[in-house]
Amino acid sequence: MSTIFVVNESPGIDATSISATTEKRCAASPATVKKLKLANAKVLVERGAGVLSGYLDAEFIEVGADIIDDRTAAIAAADIILYVSRPTADDIAVLTEGKIVIGHIDPFFQQALVEQLTAKSVHLISMEMIPRSTRSQKMDSLSSQANLAGYVMVMNAVHHLATILPMMMTPSGTIKPAKVFIIGAGVAGLQAIATAKRLGASVMAFDTREVVAEQVESLGAKFLKIDLGETGQTKDGYANALSPEQIEKQKAGQKQAIADADIVITTAKLFGRKPPVIITKDMVEGMRPGSIVVDMAAENGGNVEGSVAGEVVNLNDVQIIGTGNWENQVAKDATAMYANNVFNLLDEYWDKEQGAIALDFEDDILMSCIIASGGKILNQMLTKHYGSAS
């Protein structure tokens, strides 16, 4: 029987000390712990691991988990350690060979951490590296969390906007619908479009991949067409990087749409790459006072010139929201969805009789997301990236 340990990623944090960077999510929910117990696993949950996302220790106890205070001892005893993000330096110190570590490792920007974990000879699973295929959809945490981020960004914008989104006809006069312009029609962008439309806004969107135009229009939004030449997308559905010339064409083509908008949301948070700056200061300055810009990628460098990670800044009476941690603002649902992603990953390879996971290094999903094992980095994209960075 395998022992699974669910880590508390904000130990000692209470409601009075929560900051924008506090991780509120948990890698398991009572519902997934119950399923793991039925699969013949022993589950340890660090005390308070689910409290910030609305799941009490008592709920985990009720479904058969053991609540643990000694994190070091739990990591030493566990076969599988579950994170939302990644291990701390203290955690790494007590990890031993053969343990399975699962989380959002952010491997392209955490080379030193990946190398430290690799040296420990653990099986390191990066949830971001799960491929976007039909079979792996149920494990795809990037998509599940981006879906929530799209919703949250619209709600953040609405909170700061001094007008309402829907058209309203009253005896006192008619209020025109707010104009929302969304740049990027991936998972987050499409959810932002759908949310803004449900709230009654007039929505326009742009994406470098014209293939998504039909999806945008099916949600009731207009698709802004800009001739960028050859663009396309990767095998996983991500937009290809644009050339400097194409980026300039994009900026010019969307400048008027930005100026006309009450809310602009950028979603070009590119996995494994620095996000492109697609809205410059002069574009922000061309917007009407009181307008809102939401920069999804502010934490990684930003799509908007002038955005600040973790803050809302004012530029020429336009508010630029770069608070980030979007999923944390709906932590209960974010935890439920991520916990399901993790469970589905484990369940795909779980031997119920043995109560253990059987790692198949020939499996296409595991070949992608197990980035290190046996003291070696296995993922070729990472080894190439690390080589070019050194």
C-alpha positions, 0 to 999 in steps of 0.5 A: 500500500502506497502512502500519499502525503498532501502538503500544506503550502501556506503553513502558519498562514491565517485569514489575517495574514493572507497576501496576494502571493499566498497559495490558497489551493490544495493538491487534494480535496475530501472527494479525491481523498475518498477515492484514493482510500477506495483505491487502497492508498494511505493518505496523510494530509498536513494540518490546515492544508485545505483550510484556505480553500474552504476544506477543513481538517475534519472533512479530510478525517471523515473520508479516512485521511490522517492529519499530520503535524510533522511535515518532515516525518510525513515526507520521509514516510510517503511514497508520493508527495502532492503539491500545487506548486513545488517543494521547498528547500527544507522538503528537498533536504529530506526527499530520498530516492524513488519517491514520486513528487507531483506539482506545478514545477515551472521547469523552464524557469526553475532550472536550479530546483529541477536539478536539485530534485533530479540529484535526489533521484526522485520521480519528478512529475510536472503537471504543466508538462502533461500533453494536450491530448484527448486522453489526458484532458482529465489530467490537464491542470493548465487548462482547468486552472486557466479556465478559472483565471479567465473568469476571475480576470473579467470579475476583477475588471468589473470590480474596478470599472465605474460602469456596468457591462450590460446595456440597460434601457430605463426611463432615465435613459439608455446605458450602452453595453461596455466594450471588452477586448480580449487578446488571446483565445486560448482556454483563459481567453475563451472563458473570459469571452464567455463570462463577459458575454454572459454579463452583457458586454459587447466583446471583441477578441483577437488571436494570432491563430485564425483557426480559433475565430470560429470558437470566438464567434460561437461565443457571440464575440467578434473576431478581429482579423489582422494579417500577420502572415504565417502564424499557426500553433504547436502540436499542443495547441499553443500559439507559435511565437511571432517574429518581431515584425509580426508583433509590430503588425499585431500592435498596429492592428489592435491599437484602435480596438484597445482605444475603443475598449472599456476593458482590455484583457491580455492572456498571452501567458506563454508556457516556457517562454517570456510573454511578449509585450503586446500593449505599449504605454502609448496604447494605454495612454490612448484609452479613455480615463476610467478604462481597465487593462488586465494583464494575465502575464504580469507575474512572468514579465507582462503583456502590458508595458507598465503593469506590475506583478501583484499590483494594480497601477494607474497610468494616465487614469487607466488602471492596469491590473497585474495582481496575478494568482487568479485561481487563488481568488476562487480557491475552493473551485480551483482546489476541486479541479486541480485535485481531480486532475491529480487524482485522474493522473494517479488513477490512470496508472494505479494498481488497486490490488497493490495500492500503488502507482505503476510508472510506465516510461513508455506511456506517451503521457508519462514520457512527457510529464515525468521530467526527471527520474533515476538521477537524470533529466528525461525531458529533451525540451528541458535539457535543450532549454537548460543547455541554451540558458547556460 
